[in-house]
Amino acid sequence: MSKGKKYQEAAAKYNKQEIYDLEKAVDMVKELAFAKFDETIEVAMKLNIKAKHSIRDTLVLPNSFRKEKKILVFAKGEKVEEAKESGAAFVGDAELIEKIKGGWLDFDVAVATPDMMKDVGKLGPILGRRGLMPNPKTKTVTFDIKAAVEELKKGRVEFRADKTGVVHLPVGKVSMESGQVCENARLFIQEVVRKRPADVKGDYVKSIAISSTMGPGVKVNPKDKY
């Protein structure tokens, strides 16, 4: 499918084959953005990994740019009060499970204490396909409810490589200062690099590109020290 006129005009303003350092790439992405709304800036990394490798983790970006998430916590006993004091929007056990079974899903992320997972697991068909199921790998199954809720409120995000070896993450908005976007992007790149599997041969990061929602991608040097 051909790109629109404005995209083509933006893409003509730079050398698509040239590779830039991160700071220059971010400046270019901001300059090339043409949409009337505040576009999101995203980093995409192509990795040299095999199907058996799992590149997945969470992080809290230093410069928040998203609206605060509505957090639901499945908990009972003293953990209920801990969740409320930490700022969770919804807290409960059996009554929340029944409410969700009835079709209610007015929340952005769910957290659960381990002792609740036997019952929460019954919501798998509902929460699973929407990416809302609590999971130890994303630190949303924990007894440390206070830390989990506080990090999520600060903007904790998850990244995960897909089947083609590409991992991507939004790192800012066009309206943000370039330095803030760079700081977010650098942390994301560092975290992905840190998760390099021990048995990978050759270059682990094959390529890095950064782009805005509607704009063209700008290549970033994958061999820079991040």
trRosetta pair geometry for C-beta under 8 A, 3 or more apart (Angstrom, degrees):
i j d omega theta_ij theta_ji phi_ij phi_ji
3 7 3.9 -100 162 93 119 139
3 8 5.7 152 93 -54 107 79
3 11 7.3 76 89 -13 157 142
4 7 4.8 98 58 8 75 105
4 8 7.0 -138 101 -6 39 89
5 8 5.7 -57 -150 36 31 111
5 9 6.3 31 153 -20 66 106
6 9 5.6 -51 -147 35 33 113
6 10 6.4 33 153 -19 64 104
6 34 4.8 -164 170 115 119 151
6 214 7.7 5 102 147 119 125
7 10 5.8 -57 -150 37 31 110
7 11 6.1 28 154 -19 67 109
7 34 7.7 -148 -74 41 45 135
7 214 6.8 -121 -85 161 97 83
7 215 7.1 175 -125 -128 76 37
7 216 6.5 121 -170 -52 84 88
8 11 5.7 -55 -143 38 30 111
8 12 6.4 34 155 -26 63 106
9 12 5.9 -55 -152 29 29 114
9 13 7.4 38 149 -32 58 101
9 34 7.6 86 76 -80 109 161
10 13 6.0 -52 -166 14 37 117
10 32 4.4 97 -172 -169 110 90
10 33 7.8 75 -131 -62 145 10
10 34 5.5 -127 -64 -23 128 126
10 215 5.5 -105 142 -137 156 89
10 216 5.7 177 109 2 105 104
11 14 7.4 -87 -165 46 36 81
11 16 6.8 16 -172 -73 94 114
11 32 7.8 73 -68 -157 39 129
11 216 4.3 111 -92 -53 88 154
13 31 7.6 -135 126 123 146 110
13 32 6.3 -175 62 -103 131 94
14 18 7.2 -108 166 45 92 120
14 28 6.0 61 -87 -162 157 130
14 32 7.0 -62 -4 -76 127 130
14 216 7.8 -172 51 84 113 132
14 218 6.9 -12 111 -110 158 101
15 18 4.0 68 92 -8 115 114
16 216 7.4 -78 -106 163 100 137
16 219 7.7 90 177 -12 49 111
17 219 7.7 -8 -174 12 20 147
18 219 6.9 174 95 55 44 115
19 219 4.7 -71 -108 117 67 116
19 220 7.0 52 -165 158 81 7
19 221 5.0 100 152 -78 113 73
20 24 4.2 -122 -179 90 120 114
20 25 4.4 155 87 -62 121 84
20 28 6.7 129 18 1 174 141
20 218 6.2 -20 30 162 129 110
20 219 6.6 125 16 84 77 66
20 220 6.2 -49 72 -109 74 52
20 221 6.8 -129 88 -23 24 89
21 24 5.2 82 57 16 76 105
21 25 6.9 -146 92 -11 33 94
21 220 7.4 37 -172 -152 18 78
21 221 5.9 -23 -94 18 51 121
21 224 6.1 111 -131 -91 81 150
22 25 5.6 -60 -146 37 29 113
22 26 6.4 29 159 -20 67 104
22 182 5.6 114 133 -138 112 96
22 185 6.1 175 -163 104 123 131
22 186 6.5 91 153 -75 170 89
22 189 7.9 -114 -95 -5 138 156
22 210 7.7 90 -142 -23 70 149
22 220 5.6 42 -91 -148 64 124
22 221 7.8 -95 -39 41 67 84
22 224 6.8 -140 -21 78 98 161
22 226 7.5 89 -38 -106 146 100
23 26 6.0 -54 -151 32 28 109
23 27 6.6 27 153 -16 62 106
23 178 6.9 75 -156 151 72 121
23 182 5.7 11 -95 -104 67 145
24 27 5.7 -56 -151 37 34 112
24 28 6.3 33 152 -20 66 107
25 28 5.7 -57 -149 36 31 112
25 29 6.4 34 154 -22 66 104
25 210 5.1 102 144 43 121 127
25 218 4.5 167 -151 114 88 124
25 219 7.4 -121 -112 84 126 30
25 220 4.8 -49 -37 -87 169 91
26 29 5.7 -52 -148 33 32 112
26 30 6.5 31 154 -17 64 105
26 41 7.2 51 -137 -174 83 154
26 178 5.0 130 119 -155 121 92
26 181 5.0 154 -151 99 132 124
26 182 5.3 -104 -15 -68 161 86
26 185 6.9 -156 -78 6 120 152
26 210 6.5 -43 -82 126 60 157
27 30 5.9 -58 -154 37 31 111
27 31 6.3 28 151 -17 65 109
27 178 5.6 10 -77 -121 73 148
28 31 5.5 -57 -146 39 33 111
28 32 6.0 25 158 -15 69 112
28 218 5.0 125 92 -105 127 159
29 32 5.9 -60 -141 42 27 106
29 33 6.6 46 154 -42 62 95
29 41 5.8 94 131 -129 142 113
29 174 7.7 -132 127 -107 88 87
29 210 5.5 -81 -56 121 146 101
29 211 6.1 -167 -129 -128 116 26
29 212 5.4 146 175 -34 97 90
29 215 6.3 142 -156 93 71 145
29 218 5.5 -122 -63 10 87 130
30 33 5.9 -37 -153 5 31 117
30 41 7.7 -28 -70 -82 75 134
30 174 5.4 142 -127 -151 75 80
30 178 6.5 -93 -15 -87 150 96
30 181 7.9 177 -58 16 115 163
30 212 7.6 117 -88 -61 36 128
32 212 7.1 -179 87 14 90 120
32 215 4.6 115 117 -159 103 136
32 216 6.2 -78 160 41 147 88
32 218 7.5 160 13 -50 148 117
33 39 5.0 -155 -145 34 125 139
33 174 4.6 -69 37 -116 177 145
33 212 4.4 38 -97 15 103 173
33 214 7.1 96 -146 59 70 93
33 215 5.1 -86 -94 -41 53 138
34 214 6.6 -99 57 100 80 124
34 215 6.6 127 9 -84 83 95
35 39 5.1 113 43 -61 125 110
35 212 7.5 -154 13 134 113 125
35 213 6.5 -27 1 74 155 111
35 214 4.5 121 -48 17 118 145
35 215 7.9 -113 -13 -40 95 84
37 213 8.0 -24 83 55 106 150
38 173 5.1 15 158 -174 109 121
38 174 5.8 -157 -162 47 64 95
38 175 4.9 -32 -138 -17 119 118
39 173 7.0 147 84 -156 41 66
39 174 4.7 55 55 -23 85 124
39 212 3.9 53 128 178 139 113
39 213 4.1 -143 -151 20 95 102
39 214 5.9 -106 -109 16 134 88
39 215 6.9 85 153 -5 168 103
40 170 4.8 -34 173 -139 124 122
40 172 7.4 153 -159 90 60 35
40 173 6.0 -48 -106 -100 49 64
40 174 7.9 -87 -59 -20 10 80
40 212 6.9 143 76 -158 38 64
40 213 5.1 78 41 -57 77 102
41 170 7.0 112 75 -158 45 70
41 171 5.8 -59 99 65 93 81
41 172 4.6 -8 49 70 115 84
41 173 6.6 -174 1 -97 91 10
41 174 6.4 133 -47 -65 102 59
41 176 7.9 -104 14 40 128 117
41 181 5.6 13 73 -146 153 130
41 185 7.9 -60 125 -66 116 117
41 210 6.6 16 179 179 98 100
41 211 7.3 -178 -148 96 62 28
41 212 5.4 -39 -94 -97 67 67
42 168 5.7 33 169 175 114 110
42 169 6.7 177 -151 90 79 29
42 170 4.9 -49 -93 -96 85 55
42 171 6.6 132 -120 8 31 81
42 210 7.0 178 89 -149 42 59
42 211 6.1 -18 59 64 86 74
42 212 7.7 130 14 -119 77 19
42 213 7.7 91 -7 -76 111 53
43 168 6.4 -178 93 -147 49 68
43 169 5.9 -8 56 58 90 77
43 171 5.3 35 -8 -15 105 133
43 185 5.0 132 -54 -137 140 96
43 188 5.8 144 60 92 142 142
43 189 6.9 -91 160 -60 155 91
43 208 6.7 -14 -170 -168 98 98
43 209 7.5 158 -155 84 52 43
43 210 5.1 -23 -101 -99 69 86
43 220 7.7 -23 -138 13 100 150
44 166 6.0 -5 -173 -171 101 107
44 167 7.5 162 -153 84 54 38
44 168 4.0 -17 -102 -98 75 109
44 208 7.3 158 84 -155 51 50
44 209 5.1 -11 60 61 98 90
44 210 7.6 177 19 -83 70 37
44 211 7.5 -3 3 16 111 103
44 217 7.3 -48 37 -128 122 132
45 166 7.0 157 80 -153 46 57
45 167 5.2 -15 60 61 98 86
45 168 7.1 172 17 -81 64 56
45 189 6.9 143 -73 -116 138 77
45 192 5.7 115 59 135 163 167
45 205 5.9 -56 -168 -139 112 101
45 207 7.3 175 -152 90 49 50
45 208 5.1 -12 -104 -104 78 79
45 222 7.7 119 -140 -115 93 111
46 165 6.1 56 -166 112 64 99
46 166 5.5 -25 -100 -98 64 79
46 205 7.5 103 74 -168 55 58
46 206 4.5 -61 104 67 100 108
46 207 4.5 21 39 49 115 89
46 208 7.7 -143 21 -68 72 38
47 55 6.4 73 40 -16 174 166
47 161 5.9 -53 33 -121 137 139
47 165 4.6 -136 66 178 77 94
47 166 7.3 176 13 -87 81 26
47 167 6.4 30 -16 2 123 105
47 192 7.4 -133 -77 172 127 116
47 204 6.3 -17 -152 164 87 69
47 205 6.2 -42 -106 -105 67 50
47 206 6.5 165 -120 5 11 93
48 165 7.0 46 -86 -170 15 146
48 200 6.0 116 100 -163 97 116
48 202 6.2 -83 142 88 167 102
48 203 5.8 113 -5 94 144 67
48 204 5.5 -129 48 -138 99 28
48 205 7.5 -96 5 -36 89 10
48 206 5.4 118 -47 -50 89 103
49 53 4.1 -107 -173 67 114 147
49 55 6.3 -127 -63 -26 169 122
49 161 6.4 42 50 144 150 165
49 165 5.1 165 45 -124 89 102
49 197 6.5 109 -126 6 98 126
49 200 6.6 -51 -98 -99 64 120
49 204 7.7 41 -60 -157 82 76
50 53 5.4 106 57 -5 65 102
51 163 7.3 11 -117 -148 86 77
53 161 7.5 -2 110 68 99 147
53 197 4.8 -94 -120 -44 120 145
53 200 7.6 41 -90 -69 152 104
54 161 7.7 177 -161 46 34 105
55 159 7.9 -41 133 120 87 95
55 160 7.0 141 93 -153 66 42
55 161 3.9 53 59 -8 112 123
55 167 5.8 -90 109 -61 125 144
55 192 6.6 43 179 -146 124 81
55 195 5.3 126 -137 114 80 132
55 197 7.9 -93 -70 -36 90 95
56 137 6.2 19 118 163 126 125
56 158 7.3 6 -169 -176 85 97
56 159 7.0 -166 -137 96 48 56
56 160 4.3 17 -110 -111 95 85
56 161 7.0 -109 -59 17 71 74
56 195 8.0 176 31 -170 31 161
57 158 7.4 -170 102 -145 29 65
57 159 6.4 -3 58 55 67 86
57 191 6.1 -136 79 167 138 118
57 195 6.3 -158 -20 -68 130 144
58 138 5.5 98 -52 -154 126 64
58 139 5.6 -103 35 20 146 117
58 156 5.5 32 169 173 117 104
58 157 6.6 173 -152 88 75 33
58 158 4.9 -39 -96 -94 83 68
58 159 7.7 155 -100 14 34 67
59 156 6.9 -174 99 -147 22 71
59 157 6.5 -21 63 59 68 78
59 159 7.4 -4 15 3 104 109
59 187 6.4 174 159 142 146 112
59 188 6.9 -174 61 -96 149 62
59 191 5.3 -101 -59 -72 145 166
60 151 5.5 -111 -72 -159 128 89
60 154 5.2 21 -153 103 125 121
60 155 6.2 107 -151 77 75 74
60 156 4.8 -44 -84 -90 81 72
60 157 7.7 133 -102 12 34 71
61 64 6.6 138 83 -83 99 48
61 65 7.9 -40 98 8 142 91
61 155 5.8 -59 44 114 92 124
61 157 6.6 18 -19 12 104 120
61 171 6.8 174 -125 -142 143 65
61 184 4.4 23 -159 -130 119 100
61 187 6.4 159 -124 69 63 139
61 188 7.5 -7 -97 -52 100 97
62 180 7.9 -140 95 -151 95 74
62 183 5.3 -67 60 138 129 122
62 184 6.4 -143 42 -80 79 68
62 187 6.5 145 -9 -30 101 152
63 172 6.8 15 97 -101 119 104
63 176 6.9 108 143 -158 135 140
63 180 4.0 147 -143 -169 172 102
63 181 7.6 -87 76 -63 144 33
63 183 5.9 95 -10 76 119 119
63 184 5.4 -93 47 -53 99 109
64 154 6.5 -130 -72 177 128 56
64 155 4.3 176 -117 -27 99 150
65 155 7.8 84 27 -135 51 154
65 170 7.9 -123 76 139 122 109
65 172 5.4 122 -23 -137 162 49
65 173 5.0 -175 -174 -12 135 102
65 176 6.1 -60 -100 -61 131 136
65 184 8.0 -40 -5 -68 121 163
66 69 7.7 23 121 -48 118 86
66 155 5.9 134 45 -126 104 109
66 170 7.9 92 -62 101 117 134
68 153 6.0 10 -150 -153 105 73
69 108 3.9 -122 -158 79 96 142
69 109 5.3 27 157 7 143 111
69 152 6.0 -79 63 160 131 98
69 153 7.1 -131 48 -101 85 45
69 155 8.0 138 -9 -103 106 48
70 89 4.3 -27 -161 10 81 163
70 90 7.4 44 164 -4 98 100
70 106 7.0 -39 109 142 157 69
70 107 4.6 -124 110 -134 104 62
70 108 4.9 117 47 2 71 94
70 109 7.8 157 81 27 49 69
71 87 7.3 66 44 110 127 79
71 88 4.8 -94 98 -130 103 71
71 89 5.6 133 51 10 54 89
71 90 7.6 -161 102 35 45 72
71 107 6.8 71 -145 -168 7 112
71 108 7.0 -45 -72 59 49 89
71 109 5.5 -24 -113 71 73 93
71 110 7.7 148 -164 -98 60 26
71 111 6.4 12 -177 0 106 112
71 149 5.6 145 122 -133 161 86
71 152 5.4 106 -92 107 134 141
71 153 6.9 -74 -18 -65 138 82
72 88 6.9 92 -127 -175 16 108
72 89 6.6 -50 -72 67 58 91
72 90 4.3 -14 -116 69 82 109
72 91 7.6 179 -161 -74 54 39
72 96 6.8 156 -174 -168 119 141
72 107 4.1 20 -28 -173 114 171
72 109 7.3 -176 29 91 75 44
72 110 4.8 -25 73 -109 103 75
72 111 7.2 173 89 26 51 68
73 79 7.7 -139 152 146 126 100
73 83 3.9 -146 73 -143 160 145
73 88 4.4 -44 -6 -139 117 161
73 90 7.1 173 25 92 62 59
73 91 4.8 -5 64 -110 101 80
73 110 7.6 159 -88 -161 29 59
73 111 4.8 -20 -109 71 76 99
73 112 7.2 159 -163 -85 55 39
73 145 6.1 63 -149 -149 142 121
73 149 6.8 -36 -67 -77 130 118
74 92 7.2 -36 -122 82 52 50
74 93 6.1 86 -165 -112 76 55
74 96 6.4 -148 -101 80 79 137
74 97 7.3 62 -122 -61 121 93
74 110 6.8 32 -15 -178 101 104
74 111 7.2 -162 24 95 71 48
74 112 3.9 -3 58 -112 112 91
74 113 6.9 -130 99 20 75 70
74 116 4.3 169 130 147 110 154
74 119 7.7 -166 -178 83 136 104
74 120 5.1 130 95 -79 176 127
74 134 7.1 -113 28 -19 119 147
75 79 3.8 -119 -176 112 129 114
75 80 5.3 -178 102 -73 105 57
75 82 7.6 -98 153 58 163 99
75 83 5.4 163 29 -26 146 139
75 91 6.2 -33 45 -162 104 96
75 92 7.7 88 51 48 61 6
75 93 6.8 -102 79 -69 22 89
75 112 7.2 -178 -61 -146 67 49
75 113 4.9 84 -112 -10 84 116
75 116 6.3 -94 -90 -41 35 144
75 145 6.3 3 -80 -88 152 149
76 79 6.6 39 58 52 31 105
76 80 6.3 7 -138 -46 22 106
76 93 4.7 12 -67 -54 103 141
76 113 7.6 -114 25 43 68 136
76 115 7.5 -89 40 98 107 117
76 116 6.9 148 -4 -81 96 106
77 80 6.6 159 70 -4 29 96
78 81 6.1 -51 -166 35 52 107
78 82 6.5 54 141 -21 73 107
79 82 5.1 -52 -146 38 43 119
79 83 6.2 47 155 -24 70 101
79 113 5.3 7 170 -55 173 144
79 143 7.2 -101 -100 -153 131 67
79 145 5.4 121 -162 -15 96 147
80 83 6.0 -56 -155 33 28 109
80 84 6.6 24 151 -16 63 107
80 91 5.3 128 -152 149 73 126
80 92 7.4 49 -125 -90 111 36
81 84 5.6 -54 -147 37 35 112
81 85 6.1 32 157 -17 68 108
82 85 6.0 -58 -145 39 27 108
82 86 6.3 25 155 -19 63 112
82 145 4.9 109 113 71 117 125
82 146 5.6 -84 178 -55 104 91
83 86 5.8 -61 -148 37 29 111
83 88 4.2 -17 168 12 92 143
83 91 4.4 145 98 -109 132 130
83 111 7.7 179 -123 81 117 122
83 145 5.0 -68 -77 163 80 140
83 149 6.3 142 -142 -53 66 149
84 88 6.3 -71 -84 49 34 95
84 91 5.5 -91 -61 7 82 154
85 146 7.6 -22 87 -106 100 98
86 145 6.3 -164 6 130 154 87
86 146 4.8 -165 -86 -126 129 58
86 149 3.9 98 130 77 130 140
86 150 5.8 -97 -163 -48 105 81
86 153 7.9 -168 154 -14 85 136
87 149 5.8 161 60 152 83 121
87 150 7.4 99 32 -87 120 59
87 153 5.6 29 95 -77 141 152
88 91 5.1 92 97 -61 133 100
88 111 7.4 -110 -110 43 126 122
88 145 7.8 -42 -41 173 134 112
88 149 5.3 -83 -62 -124 87 137
89 107 6.4 179 73 -117 128 101
90 96 6.5 129 151 -117 115 128
90 107 6.0 -92 24 -80 130 135
91 96 7.9 -110 145 -51 17 146
92 95 5.1 -67 167 62 140 96
92 96 3.9 142 79 -28 112 112
93 96 6.5 133 60 28 6 101
93 97 6.9 -16 156 -11 47 108
93 116 6.3 -133 -127 -123 93 115
93 119 7.2 53 -179 83 90 153
94 97 5.6 -57 -149 35 33 114
94 98 6.4 30 157 -17 68 105
94 119 7.1 -73 -93 180 68 154
95 98 5.8 -53 -148 37 32 110
95 99 6.3 38 151 -24 64 106
96 99 5.4 -52 -146 34 35 116
96 100 6.4 33 155 -18 66 103
97 100 6.0 -56 -151 36 30 108
97 101 6.5 34 149 -21 63 105
97 119 5.9 -71 -86 150 162 108
97 120 6.8 -127 -99 -97 112 54
97 122 7.1 56 -169 68 125 113
97 123 6.4 -130 -144 -53 84 120
98 101 5.4 -51 -149 34 35 116
98 102 6.5 34 151 -19 64 106
99 102 5.7 -60 -158 35 31 113
99 104 4.6 -35 156 43 91 136
100 103 7.8 172 -174 27 32 10
100 104 5.7 -89 -92 68 42 80
100 105 6.6 77 -135 -81 83 69
100 123 5.7 13 110 -127 136 134
100 126 6.1 143 153 114 102 152
100 127 7.3 5 173 -57 142 100
101 123 7.1 -113 -69 -103 77 89
101 126 7.1 -142 -101 -30 46 157
105 126 7.7 -152 -83 166 119 109
105 130 7.0 -55 -159 158 145 176
105 132 7.4 -159 -153 -19 107 172
107 110 6.6 88 109 -69 133 79
107 132 7.7 106 90 -147 95 132
109 132 6.9 -161 -128 -136 35 77
109 140 6.9 -125 171 -118 102 137
109 152 5.8 -148 83 -156 150 137
110 120 7.8 167 150 -157 134 131
110 127 6.5 -48 25 -143 151 136
110 132 5.1 71 5 170 114 88
110 133 7.1 -31 65 -128 126 15
110 134 5.3 -96 110 -53 93 88
110 140 6.6 83 95 170 57 131
111 134 5.9 101 -140 -110 25 119
111 140 4.8 -122 -109 -162 66 79
111 141 7.6 -178 -163 -76 61 32
111 142 7.2 -43 -169 39 105 90
111 145 6.6 126 130 -133 135 80
111 148 5.1 133 -137 131 144 137
111 149 6.6 -113 17 -70 163 77
111 152 7.2 -128 -51 -23 126 154
112 116 4.5 -128 -171 79 105 121
112 117 5.7 124 121 -74 136 73
112 120 5.0 -58 -111 -30 161 168
112 134 4.0 -154 16 21 104 170
112 140 7.0 51 20 142 71 79
112 141 5.5 -13 71 -112 87 72
113 116 5.0 90 60 1 76 107
113 117 8.0 -125 96 -28 44 81
113 141 7.6 83 -169 -163 11 62
113 142 7.1 -60 -116 90 51 33
113 143 5.5 58 -141 -101 95 60
113 145 6.7 -44 -72 -62 94 109
114 117 5.8 -35 -159 -5 42 118
114 141 5.8 82 -83 168 67 99
114 142 7.4 33 -37 -104 87 12
114 143 6.4 -42 8 -51 100 88
115 118 7.7 -32 180 8 42 102
116 119 5.9 -65 -173 49 62 102
116 120 5.2 56 135 -22 90 115
117 120 5.2 -58 -127 48 38 109
117 121 5.6 57 165 -40 69 98
117 134 7.0 -118 -102 83 95 121
117 141 6.1 27 -75 -135 128 127
118 121 6.1 -46 -155 17 20 118
119 122 6.1 -41 -173 11 43 113
120 123 5.7 -50 -174 25 54 114
120 127 7.9 -15 174 19 89 158
120 133 7.7 136 147 -149 105 77
120 134 6.3 5 141 30 152 118
121 124 5.8 7 -178 -43 57 106
123 126 5.0 -62 -173 51 78 109
123 127 4.7 51 129 -5 105 114
123 128 8.0 160 120 -18 66 80
123 133 7.2 174 97 -105 95 88
124 127 6.5 -64 -118 52 20 89
124 128 4.7 25 -175 -29 64 126
124 133 6.3 34 -119 -104 58 139
125 128 6.4 -26 -96 33 13 114
125 129 7.0 4 -177 -7 45 111
126 129 7.4 -85 -171 34 14 95
126 130 7.2 -17 154 7 54 118
127 130 6.0 -81 -154 50 35 101
127 132 4.2 -104 -157 82 86 94
127 133 4.2 123 118 -70 112 72
128 131 7.8 35 179 -64 29 26
128 132 7.8 -85 -46 51 17 67
128 133 4.8 17 -83 -31 60 136
134 138 7.9 -144 -162 67 46 106
134 140 4.2 -138 -141 120 75 102
134 141 4.7 115 148 -66 109 82
135 138 4.7 61 73 21 102 100
135 140 5.7 45 40 51 56 104
135 141 6.2 -95 134 -10 6 109
136 139 7.3 30 -173 -84 39 30
136 140 7.8 -116 -76 52 20 57
136 141 4.5 -56 -70 57 65 116
136 142 7.6 122 -122 -60 68 75
138 158 5.1 -26 -128 -96 113 134
139 142 6.1 8 -173 -37 65 135
139 148 6.1 -170 143 -114 93 97
139 151 7.6 -13 114 77 138 149
139 156 7.7 -77 72 162 127 150
140 148 6.5 124 -116 -162 46 131
142 145 6.8 170 95 -68 90 46
142 147 7.5 -73 127 68 148 103
142 148 5.2 157 57 -53 132 134
144 147 4.4 -2 145 29 114 115
144 148 6.1 128 99 -22 76 92
145 148 5.7 -62 -146 40 32 111
145 149 6.0 25 163 -15 71 110
146 149 6.4 -62 -147 38 22 104
146 150 6.2 17 160 -15 61 114
147 150 5.9 -61 -144 40 27 109
147 151 6.2 24 161 -17 65 110
148 151 6.1 -61 -149 37 25 107
148 152 6.3 21 156 -16 63 110
149 152 5.8 -58 -146 39 31 110
149 153 6.2 31 156 -20 66 108
150 153 5.7 -55 -148 36 30 112
150 154 6.5 29 153 -18 63 106
151 154 5.6 -57 -151 36 33 111
151 156 4.2 43 144 -46 94 135
152 155 7.7 94 -178 -39 30 8
152 156 5.0 -63 -90 37 45 110
157 169 6.5 117 125 -153 138 115
157 170 7.8 -135 -142 57 161 83
159 167 5.5 70 167 180 109 111
159 168 7.5 -164 -142 75 103 24
159 169 4.8 -50 -94 -68 117 122
159 188 6.8 114 -49 -151 156 100
159 191 7.5 119 42 101 136 126
159 192 7.0 -69 114 -77 147 99
160 167 6.6 -158 101 -125 19 98
161 165 5.9 -10 -177 -146 121 34
161 166 6.6 148 -151 72 73 24
161 167 4.2 -57 -86 -63 68 102
162 165 7.4 -56 71 12 64 17
162 166 5.4 -11 39 60 104 80
162 167 7.3 171 -1 -80 69 52
165 206 7.8 51 130 13 130 128
167 192 5.9 169 85 -120 144 131
169 188 5.1 -155 65 -141 140 144
171 181 5.9 94 119 -161 100 72
171 184 4.0 157 -172 115 91 116
171 185 4.5 78 161 -72 166 72
171 188 5.9 -103 -92 -6 119 144
171 210 7.9 -53 39 -134 130 110
172 176 4.7 -97 -175 42 115 149
172 180 6.3 135 -119 112 135 92
172 181 3.7 -110 34 -109 165 86
172 184 5.4 154 -49 45 101 147
172 185 7.5 -61 -4 -41 115 92
173 176 4.9 112 61 -17 76 100
173 181 7.9 -134 45 -86 37 109
174 212 5.8 28 -69 -121 112 133
176 180 4.8 -104 168 76 117 126
176 181 5.3 133 93 -50 123 94
177 180 4.7 90 65 2 87 104
177 181 7.3 -161 92 -4 46 85
178 181 5.7 -58 -151 38 37 110
178 182 6.1 38 152 -21 70 107
179 182 5.6 -53 -145 37 31 113
179 183 6.3 35 155 -24 64 104
180 183 5.7 -50 -148 31 31 113
180 184 6.6 29 154 -14 63 104
181 184 5.9 -57 -153 38 32 109
181 185 6.1 28 152 -17 67 111
182 185 5.6 -57 -141 41 30 110
182 186 5.9 32 159 -24 67 108
183 186 5.9 -52 -143 33 26 111
183 187 6.7 26 157 -18 60 105
184 187 6.1 -59 -154 34 29 109
184 188 6.6 27 152 -17 64 107
185 188 5.7 -57 -152 36 33 112
185 189 6.3 30 154 -17 68 107
185 210 6.7 -3 -129 -104 145 134
186 189 5.8 -55 -146 38 31 110
186 190 6.2 34 154 -21 65 107
186 226 5.4 -172 -153 -164 80 99
187 190 5.6 -55 -147 36 30 114
187 191 6.4 29 156 -20 65 106
188 191 5.9 -58 -150 35 29 109
188 192 6.5 25 155 -16 64 106
189 192 5.9 -57 -149 37 32 109
189 193 6.2 31 154 -18 66 109
189 208 6.8 14 -113 -121 121 146
189 226 4.6 -82 105 -178 122 169
190 193 5.7 -58 -147 39 29 111
190 194 6.2 35 153 -26 65 107
190 226 5.1 -146 -70 122 79 108
191 194 5.5 -49 -146 31 31 117
191 195 6.8 23 156 -15 61 106
192 195 6.0 -65 -157 36 32 106
192 205 7.4 90 117 -90 116 114
193 196 6.1 -8 -176 -36 46 106
193 204 7.1 115 -134 94 66 134
193 205 6.6 -39 -94 -40 88 128
193 226 6.5 148 -2 59 150 121
196 200 5.9 -98 -177 32 91 140
196 204 4.6 -38 -125 -134 116 162
197 200 4.9 111 69 -31 89 99
197 204 8.0 166 36 -127 69 116
200 204 5.1 69 125 -100 152 91
203 206 6.0 113 112 -90 118 55
203 222 7.4 75 -176 116 125 132
205 208 6.5 5 172 -47 122 99
205 222 4.3 -163 118 -169 112 120
206 222 6.9 -162 101 -73 15 178
207 219 6.9 -60 -167 -140 104 98
207 222 5.8 -116 -119 -42 23 136
208 219 7.2 107 80 -164 60 57
208 220 4.1 -55 101 68 109 105
208 221 7.5 -12 49 70 116 20
208 222 4.9 148 -5 -83 101 84
209 217 4.0 15 172 180 129 122
209 218 6.5 148 -159 68 74 36
209 219 5.6 -40 -101 -99 81 49
209 220 6.5 176 -97 8 24 87
210 217 6.9 138 66 -154 27 72
210 218 5.5 -29 64 60 81 91
210 220 5.7 60 -10 -37 104 123
211 215 5.6 -165 -169 87 85 84
211 216 6.4 -116 -126 124 114 24
211 217 4.1 -61 -60 -95 123 63
211 218 6.6 153 -79 9 66 71
212 215 4.0 51 49 24 100 114
220 224 7.6 -72 161 14 89 129
221 224 4.6 92 96 -30 109 102
